[in-house]
Amino acid sequence: MTMLGRYRIDDRLGEGAMADVYRALDPDIGRTVAIKVLKPDFARDPELGARFLREARAAGALSHANIATIYDVGETDGTAYIAMELIGGQPLDIALQNQGRMPYERVLAIGQQLASALAYAHRCGIVHRDIKPSNILLSADGKTAKLLDFGVARIGEMDQAAADRQFAKTQVGQLIGTPRYMSPEQALGLPVDQRSDLFSLGVVLYEMITGKVAFPGTALATLAIQIAQEKVEPIDRSAGDCPPGLRFIIDKLLAKKPEQRFADGDALAAALSREIAAQGEKPVGRRGLPLRLKLPLALAAVTAAALFACVTTTLGRERQTLEHMAIVSGKSTAAFVTNNAAVLAAENAGLPAAQQDWSALQAFAVSASKDPAIRDLVVVDTTGIVRAAGDPSLVGKRYAQPTGDPLIEAIDGTQVASAADRGRGAGLRFLQPIRYAGADFGRVDLVVKRTALDAALDSARTSLLILSAVVMLVVLLIGYLSGAMVARPLGRLRRALDEAGDSGFALRISHHRRDEFGAAFDAFNRAAAAVEPQLDATASAHGEAAVLATRVAPSRLAA
């Protein structure tokens, strides 16, 4: 076959249960497409061909990023065909054969895309009914999945009688392929809805995450019993790295009863999106510290940061206040010395050098230097010669003005700087000019010790550190007691949840609490009361389903 209607057939791509697939060119617009042609055995049945086209036209109305687009549906020379989007890549079943199980991150991403596609189709009233790896095409980069072959889909608006007639015809086509992805409803010949697609998608996700088929039976009867009755092998045996959230999603999809699965594709897509978001969170340790230690440590860390900020700010302001007080006091002392030196300096300034007498000023300097608060005292005349000093050896020498002392502030002509001298400790230096009758007669260099200032700062620092330590101890104690108060009721709730699975929720939590934990215990008790009878009813119905599967399924599949 070289031409099909206006399409030029280039080569054969493959075959499905009911149709052959070819690569073709639409010369009208120069677009390469995939042509699906109904097989001759089925094409001879007018009703089946009409149904093939009718359902393909319905599927052609779907427009979704993860559904292969149908461009054209028609019939030529008695041959029904569908022209659809040609996607570069490979079917999922080939990818699984080549690489085996997939990383759970990729399973989540592909599963979310397929769930979104099914949710869209279900909202449009179309149930696929043939979800399987060969009907899922992966793009060349493996990141995008496209759902194919809505040709056997059932239109949601069909009446039940028409659906039953179509079901019998469709089963032949399905069994030509593989039935291992059917839902229990399909295996038992029961009515199906969108939840059947979700079961089949769960089988596909199971195979992607484990690298194994969910139902390994080979005979049709065996497969039917496995699908309708038996549980799949636990995922963690083959995929220990599978996150618990993804395991729960797949297990829920594989529930035998439709009402136990997700309600629709939207609910499944939302669950997968939450799991993808959870995987993006920063991992926390496997267990970490218990709550009774974690809570006090967290409180202590926050409190320590707050205390550090407060203590640093308080000490800074305390230093500024004490330094200001020391500067005011030192300036008063410098002014007193300057006033006493001013008269003598003015008298000697008007006399020849041989007649100048500085002995009284030296006596005053020696006497003033005996004050424990004064470290150094030097009086200099206008020529730069030391005329009086606490250290007599400096008298008569040229004054060497100290350099490198960081200036603190200048007050009314007096320069105040930090003074450091090894062996004699730190101090505050006051350089104050000697003025008398509006004229300058030299300067006074006075260094006041910082001993009292530093002692006051050390005392304030020690007091704040002791206060901080006491606060930290109190916070740690409160945090530990709070953690213990929270950990005990949480432990009760956790133990109850652990035991609920084994006991079938046949347990209740007794308590007399009236706080939030009491409300949580009451919520657990209400949930247990609601779930317990449902589990009992499910257990009773399970045996009946097993008997029904063994009687109905083999004959149904062999029909």
Summary of the structure (lengths in Angstrom):
residues: 559
radius of gyration: 46.3
end to end distance: 33.6
largest distance: 144.1
contacts: 1696
relative contact order: 0.07
helix: 53%
strand: 19%
